[in-house]
């Protein structure tokens, strides 16, 4: 997992925690990665952006 996260981090602008999320998704063949950060949309085709919770 660490090697894949390092490869992702080297090839993208992702910080380590986000690279670990993506590496995990890749390793388990995840169908989707749920995030609230719209910048993730360009990172991986599996990303599904969740709306912000109303306060």
N, C-alpha and C positions, 0 to 999 in steps of 0.2 A: 504494500500500500504506500509506504513512504517513497519508494522509488518512482512509482507512478505519479504521486503528488509532486515530487520534485521535477519530473519531466513536464507535467502540466504547468507548474509554476514558471519554469524556464521558458516555456513557449507562449505564455499568456501574461496578462497583467494581474492575474489573480493573486491574492494574498494566501498564505499557507492554509489558514482554516478553510477557505473556499476551495483551494486546490484539493484538500483532503475530502471535501464533500463530493467534488466531481470524481476523484479517483475511486471513492467508495461506490458511487453510482455506476461507474464503468465496470468495476469488479463484480458487482451483483447483477449486472445487466438490467439496471433499473429502466422502467418504461418512461418515468418522468422524474424530474427534480423540481420540487415545489419551492419557490422563492418569492420574496416580496420586492427584491431589488431588480428593477427593470434593466439594469446594465448586464445582468446575467443572460438576457435573451440572445445576445450575440455570442455567448460562450459555448452553448451546447443546444442542439436542436431539441433535446428532451425537456428543456426548461419550460415550466408553466408558471406564469407570473400570477401570484395571488394578490387580490386587492387589499389595501390597508384596512385594518379594523377600525370601525367608527369609535370615536371616544365619547 
